[in-house]
C-alpha cells in the first residue's frame, strides 16, 4: 500500500480541516469551534421555540451523576459496554512512586485506581429520576422537565456522528400512561415539523437501543415489537445507515418502578422522553448545507437565526 | 416439561405472585414478569434444557405463559432433533 498517497478524505477529516471540530487524538472526543457552537446554540433555541410553551421545569445537571443512583438505574444491566465510571488514585507514597514508574515505562498504571462516587452521565435524564422520586407523588397533571447535558458513551468511532462525549437535550414527561403517550405523540409530529424546517432529508422509524449481548437481542426485539422507541433519522456519514438525530421513547413504568415514582392517584408513574442529539443535528446541517453557514438556504437561516 | 418450567420460573423470574397459583395459560407479564426477568428466564431455560433460543424466537410472545414457553421449547427441540 502506498504510504505517501493522500488518504481518502471522509466527513470527519473535512470537519477537522475546516476547523469545525478539533482533533484530540482520541476517536469520538473533539473540540468544537465557535461556529460549531453557534449552530448548536441556534438549534437549542429552536427546540425551545417548539417546546417552551409547555411550561417544563428547566434543570441542568453536570455531566456526571451519583454512582449509587447509576447502579440503581439498571444501566449496567442493559449497556455495561457503554458506561464510563470515574476512578481516582487512593494509594500511599510507595504506590504513587510505582504509579509514576509505570507511567514512565509505558505500562499499565491503573492498578491502584479505585472507583469514586461519580459516574459519567449516560443520558441526560438519568440524574433526574431520583430527584423526582424524592419529591413524592406527582401532581394530577404529572410533571415535565427540560434537560440538557453532555453525555458519555464508550463507543470510539471514526464516524463523527458517534462521539464519546456529546450533548443531549431532552424533554421528559412523567404521569399516567395516557399523559406520557400523548406527550410522545405530540413530539413525534413536532419533531418532524421542526426538522423539515431545517431543510434536511429525514425519515422516522421504529428503533431499539443497543442492548448488550445475545440476551440483549430479546430486549431489542421486545422494544421494537412494542414500538417503544422511534428515531428521526438523517443521513450524515452514510445514506444506507442514516443517523438517529432525535429519539422518542416510551419507557412504560420502567423508571417509575425502579425509583418508586407514583402518580397523584397512587399508581406507578409512566415516563416518556424526546431526546435531541445536538452535535448530530449540527453535523447534519453542515453535511447537507455546506461548511459556509452564510451560504445556507435563506429559509434555513431564517429558521435558525430569525 | 411444565413442572420443570415452573421450577425455573420460581427460581429465576422473581414474580410477585406464587407460581403455583398460576394456570398454564395465565399471562406471565400480567403476573409481573419484567423484561429483565424474561432475559434471566430465557438463559435459565437454555441451561436447563441444553438448547439455544434462536434470534427469531427471542420475543415476549414466546414467554407469555407456561404453555407458550413449553411450545417454544418443543419447537426449538424438534428443529434440532
Interface residues (C-beta under 8 A of the other chain):
Chain A: X74 X77 X215 X216 X217 X218 X219 X221 X222 X225 X226 X254
Chain B: X35 X36 X38 X39 X42 X43 X53 X55 X58 X59 X60 X61
